[in-house]
Each structure stands twice: as C-alpha cells, then as structure tokens.
C-alpha cells in the first residue's frame, strides 16, 4: 500500500537573492509604458502596499517576508525528512524555458536518473547576481532523479486513459527549470543536502501567455502577438491528474511526497490591477478553500478565473489538491504570506502522511 505526503510552497526567485534586491520586480515593472502614470506614484497604491513599501522601498518588509517563508519551509523539510520518501514529485510550470514555440505540452513528466542545473547563471533579469548562499554563479546543482517511479506514473496514467507526455531529456533546457530547482533549493534552505529522488512534473500553467509573454512580463516591455496562445489545461483536468496518480499508485509499496510549487496571484499577470499588484483578495478566498478542504470549489475554478486574478500558477497546485481530495485530507498546517510589493502572495501548506 502506497503512502503519500502533500506539501505546497512557492518557488519565488526573489528569495534566492538579498533582501535589498527583493523589490526589484516592482521597480522594473514601473518602468513599463503599460503602467498608468498615477500608479507610478506609491501614494496612489493600496494602503497595504504603501505600508510594505515604507520609506526604504520594501527592504524591511522583504526581511519579514523571507523570515516567515523560511520558517515555513523548515516545517515542510522536517516533515519530508520524517517521511523519508522514495521520491518527491514536484508539479511546476515552465516559463518559456524548456518549452517554446516548437512545442508546449499541457503536462510532461521527466523520466531521468539525475539532473544537472546551474540555477544562478542568469539571475532574475538576465544578469548573474550574488545568491544568499554565496555559491558561485556557475555552480552546478545535481538533483537525483527517480526514473523508475516516473516511468511507472507515466505508464499508469496512459493506461488509465489520461494522455500525458513524457521526456527522457531536456528540450531547450537540459537542467531543471526554475520552478523545480527553486523548490529543491528552498526545501534545502540550510544546504544540508538533497538526496531525495525527484520527479519534475511540468504543468503548462501560463497557457495563453506562455509564448506570447515569453513566460513572464514581455508583454509590458515589447510588442507581443495580438492573439493569445491556446489555453492552459483546466483546473478540473489538473485536479483529475493528481487524483489519478493516487489511484494508479495505490497498490504500490512506494512512499511518495507530492509537491505543488508556485506563488499565487502575480502582479505582472494581473491586468485588472494594471500589472502593479496582485489580486490578494482572490488569494485569500482560494486559501480559505484549501484550509477547509473545499476541493469542489477549487476544481470548479475556470481558466478564465485564474487568468483574471493573475493566478495562472495556482494550476501547479491543482494536481496536489486532486490527490489530497482522493485521499480525503485537509492541511495540518498552512500559512498565507500576503504581499503586494513582492509580486505575489506565497502559500505554504502541509498535509498529513496518508496510506492510500
């Protein structure tokens, strides 16, 4: 009988760098011609955003934001160490890293024995910058894979009627995309070592904006195609993916940690807020669903709902929600770290260990 552990956290790149650089995203966005003139002045921002910005452009808040996040990932890592998983399956998006114009699959599971990644080579805005661990910019991080389990998941999903693509090697990127490697780095924040075999499971969370926006904020700084890209998979389909993973592995002896990796509403995706701040109210509402275990409400969200609130990356969490719904579990601990200035709110969630 399989056993499962559920975790959820952010892979926000800002935590890789020093606190004085964490508000770099909003500073860059304010330089876009798409931003209304009135919102270039912090005095016209929402009151909580002004408070976060303070007199130091978000520096003091960044330290608090990081401290709360690190406390949370320490809890998650402790649970992971206690669980001693045979493999960690991470659901994360690809932001124009491995998948580009030639192919964008709705999902893709990576079947590999190991991954070699240089996570600090480009920085957040294309230029290397010092990381908080003091590691060289060209540092290679080796992450063990779990090819046997990944192959079994792909086989079982395909045999169950869910046509999920798989890959034995990188396409445009040979190492792990930032959603996956940042998740590993944060769950190993103390640099004690990551020995858990890892299965990266790609989710096309950006959907209609993945190529059009180059998986980020290209729409704010350059001409982009008038028509959107085809949409992401629906939240309902992503939930069903997680549910089927549990059902198809139920009779195996494996201990599997399932990880939803993403921040929630992103400022640079929230058009209704002129791309300056995220939809924190929508995050609060969805977080309430998570805390109560209201998986029907989560699965009933539409792609349009997520895009309207800049919550594209919440789709990375939907397979986790589907799995926990299948197991009948609600979180034993959770925290929502709200933020307006730091581009997104960060959710941290821990589910109990469960025998399927």
Buried (B, 14 or more C-beta within 10 A) or exposed (E): EBBBBBBBBBBBBBBBBBBEBBBBBBEBBBEBEBBEEEBEEBEEBEEBBBEBBEEEBBBBBBBEBBEBBEEBBBBBBEBBEEBEBBBBBBBBBBBBBBBBEEEBBBBBBBBBEEBEBBBBEBBBEEEEBBBEEEBEBEBEBEBBBBBBBBBBBBBBBBEEEBEBEBBEEBBBBEBBBBBBBBBBBBBBBEEEEBEBBBBBBBBBBBBBBBBBBBBBBBBBBEEBEEEBBEBBBBBBBBBBBBBBBBBBBBEBEBBBBBBBBBBBBBBBBBEEBBBBBBBBEBBEEBBEBBBEBBBEBBBEBEBEBBBBBBBBBBBBBBBBBBBBBBBEBBBEEBBBBBBBBBBBBBBBBBBBBBEB
